[in-house]
Amino acid sequence: LYPVAPYLAQQTDRVEVQHGRTSGEAEWALVVADDGEVLLTAACDHTDRDLEVHGVAWSKNAGPDVLARRAWRLADVAPRLDDLTLRAWVTHGDKETEIQHGTLAELLTPAYWVDVLRTRDALTPGTVLISGTIPMAHGVDQFADAWRVELSDPATGDTIRLAYGVHRMLEPIG
């Protein structure tokens, strides 16, 4: 569990980066709503891979955690969490390639993380927890122009989506 600054949790379609060695990771996120209800949504943890070699916690605070604009009540999907699918695609130019595909059964459960938050007195409105990720496909370039993530419920056919472009900032002046 890597605590990050709250402003890094964003709903955006554009991520600004300082160099070309950053990438996303398909994840799910728990969001504690104002009424205490726990919500589940799709997320993409955009990470600075050059900084990651010096410290994972540093790299996690160098890029945003992009959240989808929709969510499910965790209680509504809890009975079938292991069946939910998580997928991600990267775009290079005009070519989109799937880079991640798995189920929530591959990750620690939301219930586990709810218990962790509760024991830390952090299950409070405004808290966001990002899950960790599923494996990336071998041979797919993760340093992409864009990322797209889907969290799908095969039982209902419903899918939560997010997508964003990756834009390199101007070089420093001076």
N, CA, C and O atoms as a DFTB+ gen file, in Angstrom:
696 C
 N C O
     1  1       0.863      -1.172       0.000
     2  2       0.000       0.000       0.000
     3  2       0.904       1.227       0.000
     4  3       1.688       1.430       0.927
     5  1       0.791       2.038      -1.038
     6  2       1.611       3.248      -1.176
     7  2       0.720       4.479      -1.063
     8  3       0.012       4.805      -2.015
     9  1       0.735       5.171       0.074
    10  2      -0.057       6.396       0.181
    11  2       0.412       7.431      -0.843
    12  3       1.610       7.604      -1.071
    13  1      -0.552       8.108      -1.450
    14  2      -0.236       9.168      -2.411
    15  2      -1.024      10.420      -2.054
    16  3      -2.016      10.366      -1.327
    17  1      -0.563      11.540      -2.578
    18  2      -1.245      12.812      -2.342
    19  2      -2.650      12.751      -2.942
    20  3      -2.819      12.250      -4.054
    21  1      -3.650      13.247      -2.232
    22  2      -5.029      13.162      -2.712
    23  2      -5.272      13.785      -4.084
    24  3      -6.130      13.311      -4.828
    25  1      -4.531      14.841      -4.432
    26  2      -4.781      15.488      -5.718
    27  2      -4.427      14.589      -6.903
    28  3      -4.775      14.908      -8.039
    29  1      -3.743      13.477      -6.656
    30  2      -3.369      12.577      -7.750
    31  2      -4.535      11.721      -8.238
    32  3      -4.474      11.186      -9.345
    33  1      -5.583      11.581      -7.448
    34  2      -6.786      10.870      -7.900
    35  2      -7.577      11.831      -8.781
    36  3      -8.112      12.832      -8.305
    37  1      -7.641      11.511     -10.075
    38  2      -8.229      12.439     -11.046
    39  2      -9.170      11.725     -12.006
    40  3      -8.985      10.552     -12.330
    41  1     -10.169      12.450     -12.447
    42  2     -11.003      12.029     -13.573
    43  2     -10.624      12.955     -14.715
    44  3     -11.033      14.115     -14.751
    45  1      -9.839      12.432     -15.647
    46  2      -9.278      13.269     -16.699
    47  2      -9.148      12.475     -17.985
    48  3      -9.129      11.244     -17.963
    49  1      -9.058      13.172     -19.095
    50  2      -8.808      12.506     -20.374
    51  2      -7.420      12.842     -20.908
    52  3      -7.100      12.540     -22.058
    53  1      -6.585      13.480     -20.053
    54  2      -5.247      13.900     -20.483
    55  2      -4.284      13.820     -19.297
    56  3      -4.549      14.376     -18.231
    57  1      -3.170      13.123     -19.495
    58  2      -2.131      13.029     -18.476
    59  2      -0.865      13.666     -19.030
    60  3      -0.379      13.286     -20.095
    61  1      -0.342      14.634     -18.299
    62  2       0.889      15.328     -18.692
    63  2       2.077      14.596     -18.078
    64  3       2.063      14.271     -16.890
    65  1       3.109      14.334     -18.889
    66  2       4.295      13.628     -18.409
    67  2       5.552      14.403     -18.782
    68  3       5.539      15.216     -19.706
    69  1       6.637      14.147     -18.058
    70  2       7.888      14.867     -18.297
    71  2       8.789      14.173     -19.307
    72  3       9.691      14.801     -19.862
    73  1       8.561      12.896     -19.552
    74  2       9.406      12.142     -20.485
    75  2       8.625      10.933     -20.997
    76  3       7.481      10.713     -20.601
    77  1       9.237      10.167     -21.861
    78  2       8.549       9.074     -22.533
    79  2       8.559       7.739     -21.829
    80  3       8.116       6.748     -22.409
    81  1       9.050       7.668     -20.590
    82  2       9.091       6.386     -19.886
    83  2       8.104       6.378     -18.715
    84  3       8.472       6.124     -17.568
    85  1       6.858       6.661     -19.038
    86  2       5.768       6.566     -18.072
    87  2       4.720       5.647     -18.670
    88  3       4.609       5.522     -19.889
    89  1       3.956       5.009     -17.803
    90  2       2.907       4.125     -18.319
    91  2       1.838       3.914     -17.269
    92  3       2.036       4.184     -16.085
    93  1       0.710       3.429     -17.728
    94  2      -0.394       3.126     -16.843
    95  2      -0.372       1.683     -16.377
    96  3       0.469       0.887     -16.795
    97  1      -1.312       1.364     -15.503
    98  2      -1.569       0.007     -15.041
    99  2      -3.059      -0.089     -14.774
   100  3      -3.610       0.714     -14.020
   101  1      -3.720      -1.069     -15.388
   102  2      -5.150      -1.270     -15.158
   103  2      -5.371      -1.750     -13.727
   104  3      -4.732      -2.699     -13.272
   105  1      -6.274      -1.088     -13.033
   106  2      -6.566      -1.435     -11.652
   107  2      -8.038      -1.163     -11.363
   108  3      -8.725      -0.518     -12.155
   109  1      -8.512      -1.653     -10.236
   110  2      -9.808      -1.212      -9.748
   111  2      -9.547      -0.256      -8.582
   112  3      -8.474      -0.264      -7.979
   113  1     -10.543       0.557      -8.284
   114  2     -10.412       1.502      -7.173
   115  2     -11.641       1.429      -6.285
   116  3     -12.763       1.258      -6.760
   117  1     -11.409       1.560      -4.995
   118  2     -12.487       1.760      -4.030
   119  2     -12.553       3.245      -3.726
   120  3     -11.528       3.895      -3.520
   121  1     -13.763       3.774      -3.699
   122  2     -13.989       5.176      -3.363
   123  2     -15.024       5.205      -2.249
   124  3     -16.104       4.631      -2.387
   125  1     -14.700       5.869      -1.148
   126  2     -15.659       5.998      -0.057
   127  2     -16.445       7.285      -0.283
   128  3     -15.886       8.381      -0.248
   129  1     -17.745       7.138      -0.515
   130  2     -18.624       8.268      -0.805
   131  2     -18.941       9.053       0.469
   132  3     -18.639       8.619       1.581
   133  1     -19.556      10.215       0.273
   134  2     -19.885      11.090       1.405
   135  2     -20.755      10.404       2.449
   136  3     -20.637      10.693       3.640
   137  1     -21.632       9.492       2.012
   138  2     -22.521       8.799       2.948
   139  2     -21.881       7.539       3.542
   140  3     -22.535       6.798       4.276
   141  1     -20.605       7.296       3.228
   142  2     -19.905       6.125       3.737
   143  2     -20.013       4.897       2.855
   144  3     -19.347       3.891       3.097
   145  1     -20.852       4.978       1.830
   146  2     -20.993       3.862       0.888
   147  2     -19.668       3.640       0.166
   148  3     -19.014       4.599      -0.243
   149  1     -19.270       2.378       0.009
   150  2     -18.038       2.054      -0.707
   151  2     -18.392       1.733      -2.157
   152  3     -19.240       0.885      -2.435
   153  1     -17.724       2.428      -3.068
   154  2     -17.959       2.279      -4.503
   155  2     -16.761       1.597      -5.149
   156  3     -15.638       1.686      -4.653
   157  1     -17.013       0.911      -6.268
   158  2     -15.969       0.241      -7.037
   159  2     -15.961       0.813      -8.443
   160  3     -17.013       0.938      -9.071
   161  1     -14.778       1.160      -8.941
   162  2     -14.679       1.715     -10.282
   163  2     -13.385       1.267     -10.946
   164  3     -12.542       0.625     -10.321
   165  1     -13.240       1.612     -12.215
   166  2     -12.011       1.342     -12.960
   167  2     -11.010       2.456     -12.688
   168  3     -11.382       3.606     -12.455
   169  1      -9.734       2.090     -12.724
   170  2      -8.670       3.071     -12.494
   171  2      -7.455       2.707     -13.334
   172  3      -7.298       1.572     -13.782
   173  1      -6.604       3.698     -13.532
   174  2      -5.327       3.477     -14.204
   175  2      -4.265       4.263     -13.446
   176  3      -4.303       5.492     -13.392
   177  1      -3.329       3.545     -12.871
   178  2      -2.248       4.136     -12.085
   179  2      -1.125       4.497     -13.049
   180  3      -0.379       3.622     -13.489
   181  1      -1.000       5.783     -13.381
   182  2       0.025       6.209     -14.334
   183  2       1.322       6.484     -13.571
   184  3       1.364       7.346     -12.693
   185  1       2.367       5.751     -13.912
   186  2       3.592       5.698     -13.121
   187  2       4.813       6.104     -13.935
   188  3       4.933       5.771     -15.114
   189  1       5.711       6.825     -13.286
   190  2       6.996       7.209     -13.874
   191  2       7.961       6.041     -13.688
   192  3       8.446       5.808     -12.581
   193  1       8.241       5.309     -14.759
   194  2       9.073       4.106     -14.667
   195  2      10.547       4.425     -14.407
   196  3      11.243       3.620     -13.788
   197  1      11.036       5.576     -14.863
   198  2      12.420       5.948     -14.555
   199  2      12.585       6.227     -13.064
   200  3      13.598       5.853     -12.472
   201  1      11.611       6.872     -12.462
   202  2      11.667       7.165     -11.034
   203  2      11.433       5.901     -10.200
   204  3      11.947       5.787      -9.087
   205  1      10.672       4.969     -10.731
   206  2      10.334       3.742     -10.010
   207  2      11.580       2.943      -9.600
   208  3      11.576       2.290      -8.557
   209  1      12.637       2.990     -10.405
   210  2      13.856       2.242     -10.061
   211  2      14.537       2.817      -8.818
   212  3      15.339       2.130      -8.185
   213  1      14.233       4.059      -8.462
   214  2      14.799       4.692      -7.269
   215  2      13.893       4.545      -6.054
   216  3      14.356       4.644      -4.918
   217  1      12.610       4.312      -6.285
   218  2      11.669       4.144      -5.189
   219  2      10.246       4.087      -5.701
   220  3       9.772       5.020      -6.350
   221  1       9.560       2.983      -5.406
   222  2       8.189       2.821      -5.889
   223  2       7.285       3.910      -5.323
   224  3       6.465       4.471      -6.048
   225  1       7.427       4.213      -4.037
   226  2       6.579       5.247      -3.429
   227  2       6.763       6.591      -4.132
   228  3       5.792       7.319      -4.337
   229  1       7.989       6.922      -4.498
   230  2       8.240       8.175      -5.222
   231  2       7.525       8.158      -6.568
   232  3       6.870       9.130      -6.944
   233  1       7.656       7.049      -7.288
   234  2       7.060       6.983      -8.625
   235  2       5.538       7.065      -8.562
   236  3       4.909       7.631      -9.455
   237  1       4.951       6.506      -7.519
   238  2       3.492       6.540      -7.385
   239  2       2.987       7.958      -7.128
   240  3       1.828       8.265      -7.403
   241  1       3.851       8.816      -6.603
   242  2       3.466      10.202      -6.347
   243  2       3.860      11.140      -7.478
   244  3       3.702      12.354      -7.356
   245  1       4.371      10.590      -8.580
   246  2       4.813      11.417      -9.707
   247  2       3.815      11.441     -10.858
   248  3       4.012      12.168     -11.831
   249  1       2.753      10.658     -10.758
   250  2       1.745      10.627     -11.818
   251  2       0.371      10.396     -11.224
   252  3       0.254       9.949     -10.083
   253  1      -0.672      10.697     -11.988
   254  2      -2.027      10.582     -11.457
   255  2      -2.552       9.151     -11.433
   256  3      -2.079       8.282     -12.166
   257  1      -3.529       8.931     -10.583
   258  2      -4.363       7.741     -10.614
   259  2      -5.656       8.175     -11.291
   260  3      -6.485       8.857     -10.689
   261  1      -5.819       7.779     -12.532
   262  2      -6.990       8.196     -13.306
   263  2      -8.160       7.290     -12.941
   264  3      -8.048       6.065     -12.996
   265  1      -9.282       7.901     -12.569
   266  2     -10.484       7.167     -12.176
   267  2     -11.577       7.351     -13.219
   268  3     -11.702       8.416     -13.823
   269  1     -12.365       6.301     -13.423
   270  2     -13.520       6.387     -14.313
   271  2     -14.561       7.327     -13.714
   272  3     -14.520       7.640     -12.524
   273  1     -15.479       7.765     -14.541
   274  2     -16.517       8.710     -14.108
   275  2     -17.787       8.021     -13.619
   276  3     -18.747       8.690     -13.236
   277  1     -17.797       6.693     -13.630
   278  2     -18.918       5.903     -13.111
   279  2     -18.383       4.918     -12.089
   280  3     -17.190       4.613     -12.062
   281  1     -19.276       4.426     -11.252
   282  2     -18.890       3.413     -10.266
   283  2     -20.100       2.552      -9.935
   284  3     -21.246       2.944     -10.157
   285  1     -19.820       1.381      -9.405
   286  2     -20.859       0.504      -8.869
   287  2     -20.774       0.537      -7.356
   288  3     -19.702       0.750      -6.790
   289  1     -21.908       0.326      -6.704
   290  2     -21.892       0.107      -5.261
   291  2     -21.192      -1.229      -5.032
   292  3     -21.569      -2.234      -5.635
   293  1     -20.189      -1.253      -4.177
   294  2     -19.458      -2.491      -3.922
   295  2     -20.411      -3.598      -3.476
   296  3     -20.259      -4.748      -3.886
   297  1     -21.377      -3.260      -2.651
   298  2     -22.331      -4.258      -2.158
   299  2     -23.107      -4.920      -3.299
   300  3     -23.475      -6.091      -3.197
   301  1     -23.357      -4.184      -4.378
   302  2     -24.127      -4.736      -5.501
   303  2     -23.355      -5.778      -6.296
   304  3     -23.957      -6.698      -6.851
   305  1     -22.040      -5.653      -6.360
   306  2     -21.236      -6.590      -7.162
   307  2     -20.434      -7.567      -6.295
   308  3     -19.760      -8.450      -6.825
   309  1     -20.500      -7.418      -4.986
   310  2     -19.697      -8.251      -4.077
   311  2     -19.861      -9.753      -4.309
   312  3     -18.865     -10.474      -4.252
   313  1     -21.074     -10.260      -4.570
   314  2     -21.210     -11.713      -4.737
   315  2     -20.466     -12.283      -5.947
   316  3     -20.222     -13.489      -6.002
   317  1     -20.108     -11.447      -6.906
   318  2     -19.469     -11.946      -8.129
   319  2     -18.159     -11.218      -8.462
   320  3     -17.748     -11.168      -9.621
   321  1     -17.522     -10.665      -7.454
   322  2     -16.295      -9.888      -7.680
   323  2     -15.235     -10.661      -8.461
   324  3     -14.600     -10.102      -9.355
   325  1     -15.036     -11.934      -8.134
   326  2     -13.992     -12.709      -8.807
   327  2     -14.227     -12.857     -10.301
   328  3     -13.292     -13.124     -11.055
   329  1     -15.472     -12.686     -10.733
   330  2     -15.805     -12.826     -12.157
   331  2     -15.641     -11.529     -12.940
   332  3     -15.627     -11.552     -14.171
   333  1     -15.518     -10.401     -12.249
   334  2     -15.355      -9.128     -12.953
   335  2     -14.036      -9.138     -13.716
   336  3     -13.026      -9.640     -13.225
   337  1     -14.058      -8.577     -14.920
   338  2     -12.847      -8.565     -15.743
   339  2     -12.254      -7.165     -15.790
   340  3     -12.962      -6.159     -15.748
   341  1     -10.950      -7.138     -15.876
   342  2     -10.186      -5.901     -15.965
   343  2      -9.319      -6.007     -17.213
   344  3      -8.559      -6.961     -17.377
   345  1      -9.444      -5.016     -18.090
   346  2      -8.685      -5.024     -19.342
   347  2      -8.104      -3.644     -19.591
   348  3      -8.649      -2.631     -19.152
   349  1      -6.977      -3.624     -20.311
   350  2      -6.363      -2.351     -20.703
   351  2      -5.798      -2.473     -22.104
   352  3      -5.353      -3.538     -22.532
   353  1      -5.830      -1.341     -22.808
   354  2      -5.269      -1.221     -24.147
   355  2      -4.355      -0.003     -24.175
   356  3      -4.592       0.987     -23.483
   357  1      -3.314      -0.094     -24.980
   358  2      -2.439       1.045     -25.234
   359  2      -2.566       1.424     -26.699
   360  3      -2.834       0.582     -27.557
   361  1      -2.370       2.704     -26.968
   362  2      -2.413       3.196     -28.344
   363  2      -1.065       3.798     -28.701
   364  3      -0.512       4.614     -27.964
   365  1      -0.551       3.375     -29.847
   366  2       0.662       3.945     -30.448
   367  2       0.251       4.426     -31.827
   368  3      -0.067       3.621     -32.703
   369  1       0.258       5.748     -32.024
   370  2      -0.232       6.286     -33.295
   371  2      -1.710       5.978     -33.436
   372  3      -2.515       6.420     -32.616
   373  1      -2.082       5.219     -34.474
   374  2      -3.495       4.864     -34.662
   375  2      -3.757       3.388     -34.378
   376  3      -4.818       2.872     -34.728
   377  1      -2.793       2.695     -33.741
   378  2      -2.949       1.270     -33.465
   379  2      -3.159       1.025     -31.975
   380  3      -2.329       1.399     -31.147
   381  1      -4.292       0.386     -31.647
   382  2      -4.593       0.039     -30.263
   383  2      -4.300      -1.447     -30.048
   384  3      -4.668      -2.287     -30.870
   385  1      -3.629      -1.763     -28.925
   386  2      -3.245      -3.136     -28.611
   387  2      -3.620      -3.448     -27.172
   388  3      -3.361      -2.650     -26.271
   389  1      -4.232      -4.611     -26.954
   390  2      -4.528      -5.019     -25.584
   391  2      -3.220      -5.345     -24.868
   392  3      -2.375      -6.072     -25.391
   393  1      -3.070      -4.798     -23.667
   394  2      -1.856      -5.018     -22.884
   395  2      -2.134      -5.755     -21.574
   396  3      -1.230      -6.375     -21.014
   397  1      -3.367      -5.696     -21.082
   398  2      -3.721      -6.387     -19.843
   399  2      -5.114      -6.983     -19.971
   400  3      -6.013      -6.377     -20.555
   401  1      -5.283      -8.195     -19.410
   402  2      -6.587      -8.856     -19.415
   403  2      -6.585      -9.882     -18.283
   404  3      -5.778     -10.812     -18.276
   405  1      -7.485      -9.704     -17.343
   406  2      -7.576     -10.638     -16.230
   407  2      -8.869     -10.443     -15.475
   408  3      -9.747      -9.693     -15.903
   409  1      -8.980     -11.120     -14.351
   410  2     -10.159     -10.979     -13.502
   411  2      -9.732     -10.464     -12.131
   412  3      -8.554     -10.491     -11.776
   413  1     -10.706     -10.002     -11.380
   414  2     -10.408      -9.512     -10.039
   415  2      -9.952     -10.636      -9.118
   416  3      -9.362     -10.371      -8.071
   417  1     -10.217     -11.894      -9.492
   418  2      -9.755     -13.033      -8.693
   419  2      -8.233     -13.068      -8.585
   420  3      -7.698     -13.703      -7.677
   421  1      -7.531     -12.401      -9.492
   422  2      -6.067     -12.389      -9.495
   423  2      -5.480     -11.407      -8.484
   424  3      -4.271     -11.406      -8.252
   425  1      -6.317     -10.582      -7.888
   426  2      -5.850      -9.513      -7.000
   427  2      -6.385      -9.711      -5.587
   428  3      -7.341     -10.457      -5.378
   429  1      -5.766      -9.040      -4.621
   430  2      -6.345      -9.019      -3.280
   431  2      -7.753      -8.441      -3.374
   432  3      -8.004      -7.536      -4.170
   433  1      -8.659      -8.956      -2.571
   434  2     -10.071      -8.591      -2.696
   435  2     -10.369      -7.204      -2.139
   436  3      -9.662      -6.715      -1.258
   437  1     -11.421      -6.575      -2.658
   438  2     -11.867      -5.320      -2.053
   439  2     -12.177      -5.473      -0.564
   440  3     -11.899      -4.565       0.218
   441  1     -12.754      -6.620      -0.160
   442  2     -13.065      -6.836       1.259
   443  2     -11.796      -6.791       2.108
   444  3     -11.802      -6.237       3.208
   445  1     -10.721      -7.368       1.605
   446  2      -9.438      -7.311       2.314
   447  2      -9.033      -5.858       2.539
   448  3      -8.664      -5.472       3.648
   449  1      -9.105      -5.052       1.470
   450  2      -8.670      -3.658       1.572
   451  2      -9.624      -2.816       2.420
   452  3      -9.187      -1.885       3.097
   453  1     -10.922      -3.132       2.392
   454  2     -11.863      -2.432       3.275
   455  2     -11.467      -2.683       4.730
   456  3     -11.483      -1.762       5.546
   457  1     -11.112      -3.928       5.055
   458  2     -10.669      -4.241       6.419
   459  2      -9.388      -3.487       6.781
   460  3      -9.260      -2.984       7.898
   461  1      -8.444      -3.407       5.845
   462  2      -7.201      -2.659       6.094
   463  2      -7.517      -1.191       6.365
   464  3      -6.995      -0.602       7.312
   465  1      -8.371      -0.609       5.533
   466  2      -8.746       0.796       5.737
   467  2      -9.434       0.986       7.081
   468  3      -9.165       1.955       7.791
   469  1     -10.320       0.059       7.429
   470  2     -11.039       0.161       8.696
   471  2     -10.066       0.112       9.874
   472  3     -10.201       0.902      10.808
   473  1      -9.090      -0.797       9.850
   474  2      -8.140      -0.902      10.968
   475  2      -7.237       0.319      11.066
   476  3      -6.689       0.597      12.133
   477  1      -7.074       1.049       9.971
   478  2      -6.258       2.269       9.980
   479  2      -7.108       3.524      10.185
   480  3      -6.606       4.642      10.064
   481  1      -8.393       3.342      10.496
   482  2      -9.332       4.458      10.633
   483  2      -9.345       5.330       9.381
   484  3      -9.463       6.552       9.468
   485  1      -9.222       4.694       8.222
   486  2      -9.181       5.427       6.952
   487  2     -10.374       5.116       6.054
   488  3     -10.401       5.540       4.899
   489  1     -11.353       4.387       6.564
   490  2     -12.557       4.108       5.776
   491  2     -13.512       5.284       5.950
   492  3     -14.592       5.156       6.526
   493  1     -13.079       6.431       5.437
   494  2     -13.791       7.687       5.628
   495  2     -14.110       8.315       4.277
   496  3     -13.420       8.052       3.291
   497  1     -15.159       9.149       4.224
   498  2     -15.512       9.791       2.957
   499  2     -14.317      10.491       2.314
   500  3     -13.556      11.201       2.972
   501  1     -14.181      10.270       1.024
   502  2     -13.095      10.867       0.265
   503  2     -11.897       9.954       0.073
   504  3     -11.031      10.232      -0.756
   505  1     -11.841       8.869       0.828
   506  2     -10.725       7.935       0.674
   507  2     -10.847       7.196      -0.654
   508  3     -11.927       6.748      -1.037
   509  1      -9.716       7.079      -1.345
   510  2      -9.625       6.302      -2.586
   511  2      -8.501       5.297      -2.403
   512  3      -7.406       5.661      -1.973
   513  1      -8.760       4.040      -2.726
   514  2      -7.736       3.005      -2.674
   515  2      -7.639       2.352      -4.046
   516  3      -8.643       1.928      -4.618
   517  1      -6.417       2.277      -4.563
   518  2      -6.164       1.664      -5.864
   519  2      -5.613       0.262      -5.616
   520  3      -4.781       0.070      -4.729
   521  1      -6.070      -0.712      -6.390
   522  2      -5.892      -2.126      -6.069
   523  2      -4.525      -2.744      -6.254
   524  3      -4.188      -3.672      -5.518
   525  1      -3.748      -2.300      -7.160
   526  2      -2.639      -3.099      -7.666
   527  2      -3.090      -3.633      -9.018
   528  3      -4.257      -3.493      -9.382
   529  1      -2.185      -4.238      -9.757
   530  2      -2.504      -4.529     -11.151
   531  2      -2.346      -5.994     -11.513
   532  3      -1.759      -6.780     -10.768
   533  1      -2.873      -6.338     -12.655
   534  2      -2.735      -7.666     -13.245
   535  2      -1.536      -7.644     -14.197
   536  3      -1.077      -6.568     -14.578
   537  1      -1.025      -8.816     -14.586
   538  2       0.164      -8.837     -15.453
   539  2      -0.055      -8.152     -16.804
   540  3      -1.160      -8.122     -17.345
   541  1       1.049      -7.604     -17.323
   542  2       1.040      -7.016     -18.666
   543  2       1.466      -8.070     -19.680
   544  3       2.272      -8.951     -19.380
   545  1       0.915      -7.967     -20.877
   546  2       1.279      -8.880     -21.963
   547  2       2.736      -8.662     -22.348
   548  3       3.214      -7.528     -22.398
   549  1       3.425      -9.744     -22.616
   550  2       4.826      -9.652     -23.047
   551  2       4.895      -9.099     -24.466
   552  3       4.065      -9.420     -25.316
   553  1       5.889      -8.273     -24.699
   554  2       6.126      -7.771     -26.043
   555  2       5.288      -6.582     -26.453
   556  3       5.394      -6.124     -27.591
   557  1       4.455      -6.067     -25.557
   558  2       3.643      -4.886     -25.872
   559  2       4.312      -3.672     -25.229
   560  3       4.617      -3.683     -24.036
   561  1       4.535      -2.637     -26.019
   562  2       5.189      -1.416     -25.544
   563  2       4.239      -0.635     -24.644
   564  3       3.225      -0.108     -25.103
   565  1       4.574      -0.566     -23.366
   566  2       3.709       0.119     -22.399
   567  2       3.832       1.638     -22.441
   568  3       2.990       2.341     -21.881
   569  1       4.874       2.154     -23.100
   570  2       5.101       3.598     -23.149
   571  2       4.321       4.166     -24.329
   572  3       4.862       4.365     -25.416
   573  1       3.041       4.421     -24.089
   574  2       2.076       4.654     -25.155
   575  2       1.593       6.096     -25.231
   576  3       1.811       6.905     -24.329
   577  1       0.922       6.385     -26.357
   578  2       0.297       7.690     -26.578
   579  2      -1.024       7.818     -25.822
   580  3      -1.474       8.927     -25.531
   581  1      -1.641       6.679     -25.504
   582  2      -2.936       6.692     -24.820
   583  2      -3.158       5.360     -24.114
   584  3      -2.592       4.333     -24.489
   585  1      -3.996       5.406     -23.082
   586  2      -4.399       4.224     -22.324
   587  2      -5.920       4.177     -22.251
   588  3      -6.587       5.209     -22.174
   589  1      -6.456       2.951     -22.277
   590  2      -7.890       2.731     -22.097
   591  2      -8.059       1.538     -21.169
   592  3      -7.391       0.519     -21.341
   593  1      -8.949       1.657     -20.184
   594  2      -9.180       0.601     -19.194
   595  2     -10.675       0.332     -19.095
   596  3     -11.493       1.250     -19.147
   597  1     -11.015      -0.949     -18.949
   598  2     -12.405      -1.350     -18.743
   599  2     -12.504      -2.308     -17.566
   600  3     -11.682      -3.212     -17.409
   601  1     -13.521      -2.094     -16.746
   602  2     -13.911      -3.006     -15.680
   603  2     -15.299      -3.498     -16.057
   604  3     -16.240      -2.708     -16.131
   605  1     -15.434      -4.812     -16.299
   606  2     -16.690      -5.351     -16.833
   607  2     -17.293      -6.387     -15.902
   608  3     -16.591      -7.143     -15.231
   609  1     -18.623      -6.394     -15.886
   610  2     -19.389      -7.373     -15.124
   611  2     -20.070      -8.307     -16.123
   612  3     -21.082      -7.928     -16.711
   613  1     -19.542      -9.526     -16.334
   614  2     -20.135     -10.425     -17.323
   615  2     -21.565     -10.840     -16.986
   616  3     -22.324     -11.203     -17.885
   617  1     -21.947     -10.793     -15.715
   618  2     -23.300     -11.193     -15.322
   619  2     -24.353     -10.211     -15.821
   620  3     -25.477     -10.603     -16.133
   621  1     -23.987      -8.931     -15.897
   622  2     -24.957      -7.913     -16.313
   623  2     -24.640      -7.320     -17.678
   624  3     -25.495      -6.687     -18.297
   625  1     -23.414      -7.522     -18.148
   626  2     -22.979      -6.904     -19.400
   627  2     -22.561      -5.450     -19.241
   628  3     -22.225      -4.791     -20.224
   629  1     -22.579      -4.949     -18.023
   630  2     -22.217      -3.549     -17.778
   631  2     -20.697      -3.395     -17.743
   632  3     -19.982      -4.268     -17.250
   633  1     -20.222      -2.282     -18.269
   634  2     -18.791      -1.996     -18.300
   635  2     -18.540      -0.554     -17.892
   636  3     -19.212       0.365     -18.360
   637  1     -17.567      -0.370     -17.016
   638  2     -17.100       0.960     -16.631
   639  2     -15.812       1.210     -17.405
   640  3     -14.911       0.371     -17.413
   641  1     -15.731       2.371     -18.056
   642  2     -14.599       2.669     -18.930
   643  2     -13.920       3.981     -18.544
   644  3     -14.539       4.899     -18.005
   645  1     -12.631       4.029     -18.839
   646  2     -11.897       5.285     -18.787
   647  2     -10.888       5.265     -19.923
   648  3     -10.461       4.201     -20.373
   649  1     -10.516       6.438     -20.375
   650  2      -9.498       6.559     -21.421
   651  2      -8.830       7.916     -21.280
   652  3      -9.457       8.904     -20.896
   653  1      -7.543       7.940     -21.599
   654  2      -6.826       9.215     -21.566
   655  2      -5.637       9.183     -22.519
   656  3      -5.069       8.133     -22.820
   657  1      -5.290      10.375     -22.975
   658  2      -4.097      10.545     -23.786
   659  2      -2.924      10.925     -22.907
   660  3      -3.092      11.542     -21.856
   661  1      -1.738      10.552     -23.347
   662  2      -0.503      10.876     -22.639
   663  2       0.206      11.957     -23.444
   664  3       0.515      11.762     -24.620
   665  1       0.465      13.100     -22.805
   666  2       1.046      14.255     -23.500
   667  2       2.331      14.685     -22.811
   668  3       2.363      14.922     -21.603
   669  1       3.373      14.780     -23.596
   670  2       4.671      15.184     -23.068
   671  2       4.704      16.697     -22.876
   672  3       4.333      17.460     -23.767
   673  1       5.153      17.110     -21.702
   674  2       5.271      18.530     -21.394
   675  2       6.435      19.132     -22.177
   676  3       7.315      18.415     -22.654
   677  1       6.427      20.446     -22.300
   678  2       7.538      21.143     -22.940
   679  2       8.810      20.962     -22.118
   680  3       8.751      20.752     -20.906
   681  1       9.936      21.043     -22.772
   682  2      11.222      20.975     -22.076
   683  2      11.359      22.187     -21.155
   684  3      10.809      23.250     -21.445
   685  1      12.090      22.033     -20.046
   686  2      12.296      23.165     -19.139
   687  2      13.004      24.328     -19.839
   688  3      13.792      24.131     -20.764
   689  1      12.709      25.518     -19.383
   690  2      13.360      26.725     -19.899
   691  2      14.432      27.128     -18.899
   692  3      14.163      27.248     -17.704
   693  1      15.643      27.336     -19.391
   694  2      16.705      27.811     -18.507
   695  2      17.667      26.754     -18.091
   696  3      18.607      27.032     -17.347
